[in-house]
Amino acid sequence: MDFALYFKIMTNAILKYDAYRYLLPIFVMVLLVEMPYYGIIFILVLKSYFQKLNSRNVDLYYYPSFSVIITCYSEGKDIEKSIETLIEQCYPGKIEIFAVVDGATQNKATLDAAKKIAKKYANYPQRKVIVVPKYVRGGRVSSLNTGLKLAHGEIIMALDGDTSCDNQTILYVAKQFQDSNVVASSGGMRVRNAKVNLVTKLQSLEYVLGIHLAKLGLAEVNSVNNISGAFGFFRHSMLKQIGGWRSGSAEDLDLTTRLQSLFSRHPKHRIAHTPEAMSHTDAPESWKGLFLQRLRWDGDMFFIWIRRYRHRIIFRFMSKSAFFVTWGGLIFNLVVPLAIIIYIPYTLFNYPIEVVFWLFAITYIYYLIITVLSFVIMIALISERPAYDLYFVPYLVLMPLYQFIMRAWTGVAIIYELVLKTHNYSSMAPWWVLKNKQ
């Protein structure tokens, strides 16, 4: 059977079973939400590229001191790799590194590894490693705020214990903070264990095509939606002004939202994104681990935006561009996933299997086009490792299915949060910390 005949048969089946009633809401959602969102991101990425192409390379006229707060829990010897990548930064300014070991008694291996590396680099010029053992576990936020109290640097860098950096990361970020209006900056993130299996390979593509690409575009309109808790930079004075990190779930999204809510009063302030500052983090290596991670991430996202800060996501608290892009992101990340998990069972129970197959084929082709276009833009304009990224080309065909599943899982996470308030059971902090948060 040739394709034209098959297309005609399936079109007749769609009309016969009124499947166009299914397609109409999907078409409206794609036309009014997804395509504008992707289109805006692509245009802004191109804008960023051409601005960079036509701008002069600005040298640093001063080298701000950096304080790096590494949140350590159960990394063991892997913490040595994270600290060494900071010691070896190609940056002539001062860098003090606080390895804050949470629950130091039960995490003796991590504590011992941190002490060993601190001793090894005790006399290294312009670098200082301080190991801070916390014998009573208090969670990530407790570790970050402990480091903040001890820090002297003008710029604070928050880093996970299982995350390492490229050698010029801090140099690139320092250039961003030459602008006194930059209060914080996100950076690029790659999956360090990308080639372990299919799960990590798909996450690797997700990080560079979704998270990294989106932040680069959103930074152009001062609307970076989140500074990752695993890898982020903040002006010390601004962190002090807003009281540091807030206890509970999704402390990174919480902090980013609080910073953005100040923009209406300080319209020149902005959150930058530094694509050249690249970090490498370990991703879950099993489907179970991935789904549990996203159950927490996406549930916490709903908690922060809707439960905790819905009163701040309004026009008078945000810049104009941030307001519209943020609400577009809310619809994209909250409404669309819920729509997906409603339409999946509706389609399966109301249409014959051949029509269901055809409808999902249309959806797959649409997302494949978006994926390939994103990959081409990333390789041509952004990637600092194009040869490495080309290794993942064969896995592009799986990305639409992966993205569809993860979007549906976001809907599940939202329902879990609505019904069970899962933010109260985060693994990022012990129960006694979560119980006392507001």
C-alpha positions as CSV (number, residue, x, y, z in Angstrom):
1,M,0.0,0.0,0.0
2,D,1.5,3.4,-1.0
3,F,1.6,6.3,1.3
4,A,-1.0,8.4,-0.6
5,L,-3.6,5.7,-0.4
6,Y,-2.9,5.0,3.3
7,F,-3.2,8.7,4.0
8,K,-6.6,8.8,2.2
9,I,-7.9,5.8,4.2
10,M,-6.8,7.3,7.5
11,T,-8.2,10.7,6.7
12,N,-11.6,9.0,5.9
13,A,-11.3,7.1,9.2
14,I,-10.7,10.4,11.2
15,L,-13.7,12.0,9.5
16,K,-15.9,8.9,10.1
17,Y,-15.2,8.7,13.8
18,D,-15.3,12.5,14.3
19,A,-11.6,12.4,15.3
20,Y,-11.3,16.0,14.2
21,R,-13.0,16.9,17.5
22,Y,-9.9,15.5,19.1
23,L,-7.6,17.3,16.7
24,L,-9.3,20.7,17.1
25,P,-8.3,21.2,20.8
26,I,-4.8,19.9,20.1
27,F,-4.5,22.2,17.1
28,V,-5.6,25.2,19.2
29,M,-3.1,24.2,22.0
30,V,-0.3,23.9,19.5
31,L,-1.2,27.0,17.5
32,L,-1.8,29.3,20.5
33,V,0.7,27.9,23.1
34,E,3.4,25.6,21.9
35,M,4.3,27.1,18.5
36,P,4.5,30.7,19.8
37,Y,6.6,29.5,22.8
38,Y,9.1,27.6,20.6
39,G,9.0,30.3,18.0
40,I,9.9,33.0,20.6
41,I,12.7,30.9,22.0
42,F,14.2,30.2,18.6
43,I,14.0,33.9,17.6
44,L,15.6,35.0,20.9
45,V,18.4,32.5,20.5
46,L,19.1,33.8,17.0
47,K,19.1,37.3,18.4
48,S,21.6,36.3,21.1
49,Y,23.9,34.7,18.5
50,F,24.0,37.7,16.2
51,Q,24.5,40.1,19.1
52,K,27.4,38.1,20.2
53,L,28.8,37.9,16.6
54,N,28.7,41.6,16.3
55,S,30.0,42.5,19.7
56,R,33.6,43.1,20.8
57,N,35.3,40.7,23.2
58,V,35.4,42.7,26.5
59,D,38.3,42.1,28.8
60,L,37.8,41.9,32.5
61,Y,38.8,45.2,34.2
62,Y,38.5,43.7,37.7
63,Y,38.5,40.2,39.1
64,P,35.7,39.8,41.7
65,S,36.3,37.2,44.4
66,F,34.2,34.1,44.3
67,S,32.9,32.0,47.2
68,V,31.8,28.5,46.1
69,I,29.3,26.7,48.3
70,I,29.4,22.9,47.5
71,T,26.4,21.1,49.0
72,C,27.8,17.6,49.9
73,Y,25.8,14.6,51.1
74,S,26.7,11.2,49.8
75,E,29.2,11.8,46.9
76,G,32.1,10.0,48.5
77,K,35.3,10.3,46.4
78,D,33.4,12.1,43.6
79,I,33.6,15.3,45.7
80,E,37.3,15.4,44.9
81,K,36.5,15.8,41.2
82,S,34.2,18.7,41.9
83,I,36.7,20.5,44.1
84,E,39.6,20.0,41.7
85,T,37.7,21.5,38.8
86,L,37.3,24.7,40.9
87,I,41.0,24.7,42.0
88,E,42.0,24.5,38.3
89,Q,39.9,27.4,37.1
90,C,41.7,29.6,34.6
91,Y,40.9,32.7,36.7
92,P,43.5,34.9,38.4
93,G,41.1,36.1,41.1
94,K,40.4,34.6,44.5
95,I,38.2,31.6,44.9
96,E,37.3,30.2,48.3
97,I,35.6,26.8,48.3
98,F,33.3,25.7,51.1
99,A,32.6,21.9,51.0
100,V,29.6,21.8,53.4
101,V,29.1,18.1,54.3
102,D,25.5,17.6,55.5
103,G,25.0,14.7,58.0
104,A,28.8,14.4,58.3
105,T,28.5,11.5,60.8
106,Q,26.7,9.1,58.4
107,N,28.6,10.6,55.4
108,K,32.1,10.0,56.7
109,A,33.4,8.9,53.3
110,T,32.4,12.2,51.7
111,L,33.9,14.1,54.7
112,D,37.2,12.3,54.5
113,A,37.5,12.8,50.8
114,A,36.8,16.5,51.2
115,K,39.4,16.8,53.9
116,K,41.9,14.9,51.8
117,I,41.5,17.2,48.8
118,A,41.6,20.3,51.1
119,K,44.9,19.2,52.5
120,K,46.3,18.5,49.1
121,Y,45.6,22.1,47.9
122,A,46.3,23.8,51.2
123,N,49.0,26.1,49.7
124,Y,47.6,26.6,46.3
125,P,47.8,30.3,45.2
126,Q,44.5,32.3,45.2
127,R,42.5,29.2,46.2
128,K,41.3,28.1,49.6
129,V,39.3,25.0,50.4
130,I,37.4,24.9,53.7
131,V,35.6,21.8,54.8
132,V,32.5,22.5,56.9
133,P,31.0,19.4,58.6
134,K,27.4,19.6,59.7
135,Y,26.9,16.7,62.0
136,V,23.1,17.2,62.3
137,R,21.5,16.8,58.9
138,G,19.6,19.9,57.8
139,G,19.2,19.5,54.1
140,R,20.4,21.5,51.0
141,V,19.1,24.9,52.1
142,S,20.7,24.5,55.5
143,S,24.0,23.8,53.8
144,L,23.7,26.7,51.4
145,N,22.8,29.2,54.1
146,T,25.7,27.9,56.3
147,G,28.1,28.5,53.4
148,L,26.6,31.9,52.8
149,K,27.3,33.0,56.5
150,L,30.9,32.0,56.1
151,A,31.5,33.4,52.6
152,H,33.5,36.5,51.8
153,G,33.4,36.6,48.0
154,E,31.6,39.2,46.0
155,I,30.0,36.5,43.9
156,I,28.4,33.3,45.4
157,M,28.5,30.1,43.4
158,A,26.2,27.3,44.4
159,L,27.3,23.8,43.3
160,D,26.2,20.3,43.9
161,G,28.7,17.8,45.2
162,D,28.2,15.6,42.1
163,T,28.8,18.5,39.6
164,S,32.1,19.6,38.0
165,C,32.9,22.6,35.8
166,D,34.9,23.5,32.7
167,N,38.1,25.3,33.4
168,Q,37.0,28.8,32.2
169,T,33.6,28.7,33.8
170,I,34.3,31.4,36.5
171,L,36.1,33.6,34.0
172,Y,33.1,33.8,31.7
173,V,30.7,34.4,34.7
174,A,32.9,37.2,36.0
175,K,32.5,39.0,32.7
176,Q,28.7,38.9,33.2
177,F,29.0,40.4,36.7
178,Q,31.0,43.4,35.4
179,D,27.5,44.7,34.6
180,S,26.3,46.0,38.0
181,N,22.7,45.3,37.1
182,V,23.3,41.6,36.8
183,V,22.1,40.1,40.2
184,A,22.5,36.4,39.2
185,S,23.4,34.1,36.4
186,S,22.6,30.6,35.3
187,G,25.0,28.5,33.4
188,G,25.0,25.6,31.0
189,M,24.6,22.1,32.2
190,R,25.5,18.8,30.6
191,V,25.0,15.2,31.7
192,R,28.4,13.9,33.0
193,N,27.4,10.2,32.7
194,A,25.6,10.8,29.3
195,K,26.9,7.6,27.6
196,V,26.0,5.1,30.3
197,N,22.7,3.9,28.8
198,L,19.6,5.0,26.9
199,V,18.2,6.8,30.0
200,T,21.2,9.1,30.3
201,K,21.5,9.7,26.6
202,L,18.0,11.0,26.3
203,Q,18.5,13.2,29.4
204,S,21.7,14.5,27.8
205,L,19.7,15.7,24.8
206,E,17.0,17.1,27.0
207,Y,19.5,19.2,28.9
208,V,21.0,20.8,25.9
209,L,17.9,21.0,23.7
210,G,15.4,22.0,26.3
211,I,17.0,23.5,29.4
212,H,20.1,25.1,27.9
213,L,18.4,26.4,24.7
214,A,15.4,27.8,26.6
215,K,17.5,29.7,29.2
216,L,19.6,31.3,26.5
217,G,16.5,32.6,24.8
218,L,14.7,33.7,27.9
219,A,17.8,35.6,29.2
220,E,17.4,37.9,26.2
221,V,14.1,39.2,27.7
222,N,15.2,38.9,31.3
223,S,13.0,36.0,31.9
224,V,15.3,33.1,33.0
225,N,12.8,30.8,34.6
226,N,15.1,29.0,37.0
227,I,18.7,29.1,38.2
228,S,19.6,25.5,38.8
229,G,20.4,24.6,42.4
230,A,23.2,22.4,41.1
231,F,24.9,25.2,39.3
232,G,24.2,28.9,39.8
233,F,25.8,32.3,40.5
234,F,24.5,35.2,42.6
235,R,25.7,38.6,43.7
236,H,26.5,38.3,47.4
237,S,24.9,41.6,48.4
238,M,21.6,40.6,46.7
239,L,21.5,37.2,48.4
240,K,22.0,39.0,51.8
241,Q,19.3,41.5,50.9
242,I,16.6,38.8,50.2
243,G,17.7,36.6,53.2
244,G,19.4,33.8,51.3
245,W,17.7,30.5,50.5
246,R,14.4,29.6,51.9
247,S,13.9,26.2,53.5
248,G,11.7,23.5,51.9
249,S,11.3,22.1,48.4
250,A,12.7,23.6,45.1
251,E,14.9,26.2,46.8
252,D,16.4,27.1,43.4
253,L,13.0,28.0,41.8
254,D,12.0,29.7,45.0
255,L,15.0,31.9,45.0
256,T,14.7,32.7,41.3
257,T,11.0,33.7,41.7
258,R,11.9,36.0,44.6
259,L,14.6,37.7,42.6
260,Q,12.2,38.2,39.6
261,S,9.6,39.7,41.9
262,L,12.0,42.6,42.6
263,F,12.3,43.6,38.9
264,S,9.3,45.9,38.9
265,R,11.0,48.0,41.6
266,H,14.4,47.6,40.0
267,P,13.7,47.5,36.3
268,K,17.5,47.6,35.4
269,H,18.2,44.4,37.4
270,R,18.5,41.2,35.4
271,I,19.2,37.5,35.6
272,A,21.8,36.6,33.0
273,H,22.6,33.2,31.4
274,T,26.2,32.4,30.6
275,P,26.2,29.6,28.0
276,E,30.0,29.4,27.9
277,A,30.0,28.5,31.6
278,M,29.5,24.8,31.4
279,S,29.0,22.3,34.2
280,H,28.6,18.5,34.2
281,T,26.3,16.7,36.5
282,D,25.3,13.1,37.1
283,A,21.8,12.2,35.9
284,P,19.7,9.2,37.1
285,E,20.7,6.0,35.3
286,S,17.4,4.2,35.6
287,W,13.9,4.9,34.5
288,K,12.7,4.5,38.1
289,G,15.3,7.1,39.3
290,L,14.4,9.5,36.5
291,F,10.6,9.3,37.2
292,L,11.2,9.8,41.0
293,Q,13.4,12.8,40.3
294,R,10.8,14.4,38.0
295,L,8.0,13.6,40.3
296,R,9.8,15.8,42.8
297,W,10.9,18.5,40.4
298,D,7.6,18.9,38.6
299,G,5.5,18.7,41.8
300,D,7.7,21.3,43.5
301,M,7.4,23.5,40.4
302,F,3.6,23.5,40.8
303,F,4.0,24.1,44.6
304,I,6.3,27.1,44.1
305,W,4.4,28.8,41.3
306,I,0.8,28.1,42.3
307,R,0.7,27.4,46.0
308,R,3.5,29.6,47.4
309,Y,4.0,32.5,44.9
310,R,0.9,32.8,42.8
311,H,0.4,36.4,44.3
312,R,3.8,37.4,42.9
313,I,3.3,36.2,39.4
314,I,1.4,39.3,38.5
315,F,2.1,42.3,36.3
316,R,3.0,44.8,39.1
317,F,5.7,42.5,40.5
318,M,7.5,41.6,37.3
319,S,8.9,43.3,34.2
320,K,6.6,43.3,31.2
321,S,8.6,40.8,29.2
322,A,9.0,38.5,32.2
323,F,5.3,38.6,33.0
324,F,4.2,37.4,29.5
325,V,7.0,34.9,29.1
326,T,6.4,33.5,32.6
327,W,2.7,33.0,32.0
328,G,3.5,31.4,28.7
329,G,5.8,29.1,30.5
330,L,3.1,28.4,33.2
331,I,0.7,27.3,30.5
332,F,3.4,25.3,28.7
333,N,4.6,23.5,31.8
334,L,1.4,23.1,33.7
335,V,-1.7,23.3,31.5
336,V,-0.3,21.3,28.6
337,P,0.8,18.3,30.6
338,L,-2.6,18.1,32.3
339,A,-4.3,18.3,28.9
340,I,-2.1,15.4,27.7
341,I,-3.0,13.0,30.5
342,I,-6.7,13.9,29.9
343,Y,-6.5,13.3,26.1
344,I,-4.6,10.0,26.3
345,P,-7.3,7.9,27.9
346,Y,-10.0,9.9,26.1
347,T,-8.5,8.9,22.7
348,L,-7.8,5.3,23.7
349,F,-11.4,4.7,24.8
350,N,-13.2,6.6,22.1
351,Y,-11.4,5.7,18.8
352,P,-10.4,2.5,17.1
353,I,-6.7,1.6,17.3
354,E,-6.0,2.6,13.7
355,V,-7.3,6.2,14.3
356,V,-5.3,6.3,17.6
357,F,-2.2,5.3,15.8
358,W,-2.7,8.0,13.1
359,L,-3.3,10.7,15.7
360,F,-0.2,9.8,17.6
361,A,1.8,9.6,14.4
362,I,0.8,13.2,13.6
363,T,1.9,14.2,17.1
364,Y,5.2,12.4,16.8
365,I,6.0,14.1,13.5
366,Y,5.3,17.5,14.9
367,Y,7.6,17.0,17.9
368,L,10.3,15.4,15.7
369,I,10.4,18.5,13.6
370,I,10.8,20.7,16.7
371,T,13.5,18.4,18.0
372,V,15.5,18.4,14.8
373,L,15.2,22.1,14.4
374,S,16.4,22.6,18.0
375,F,19.3,20.3,17.5
376,V,20.4,22.1,14.3
377,I,20.3,25.5,16.1
378,M,22.2,24.1,19.0
379,I,24.9,22.6,16.9
380,A,25.3,25.5,14.6
381,L,25.1,28.4,17.0
382,I,25.6,27.3,20.6
383,S,27.4,24.0,21.2
384,E,31.0,24.3,22.5
385,R,31.4,20.5,21.8
386,P,29.7,20.0,18.4
387,A,31.7,16.8,17.6
388,Y,30.6,15.3,20.9
389,D,27.0,16.3,20.4
390,L,26.8,14.7,17.0
391,Y,27.2,11.3,18.8
392,F,23.6,11.7,20.0
393,V,22.1,12.2,16.5
394,P,20.7,8.6,16.3
395,Y,18.7,9.2,19.5
396,L,16.8,12.2,18.1
397,V,14.2,9.9,16.7
398,L,13.4,8.8,20.3
399,M,13.1,12.3,21.7
400,P,9.5,13.0,20.7
401,L,8.4,9.9,22.5
402,Y,10.6,10.7,25.5
403,Q,9.3,14.2,25.7
404,F,5.7,13.1,25.4
405,I,6.1,10.7,28.2
406,M,7.9,13.2,30.4
407,R,5.2,15.8,29.7
408,A,2.5,13.4,30.7
409,W,4.5,12.5,33.8
410,T,4.6,16.2,34.7
411,G,0.8,16.1,34.7
412,V,0.9,13.1,37.1
413,A,3.4,15.0,39.3
414,I,1.0,18.0,39.4
415,I,-1.9,15.8,40.5
416,Y,0.3,14.1,43.1
417,E,1.2,17.5,44.5
418,L,-2.5,18.7,44.5
419,V,-3.7,15.6,46.3
420,L,-0.8,14.4,48.5
421,K,1.2,17.7,48.9
422,T,4.4,15.8,47.9
423,H,6.6,18.9,48.6
424,N,6.3,17.8,52.2
425,Y,8.2,14.6,51.5
426,S,11.3,15.9,49.6
427,S,14.5,13.9,49.9
428,M,16.4,17.2,49.8
429,A,15.7,17.9,53.5
430,P,14.8,15.8,56.6
431,W,11.2,15.8,57.8
432,W,11.7,18.1,60.7
433,V,13.0,20.8,58.4
434,L,10.1,20.4,55.9
435,K,7.6,20.4,58.8
436,N,8.7,23.8,60.0
437,K,8.7,25.6,56.6
438,Q,6.0,28.0,55.4
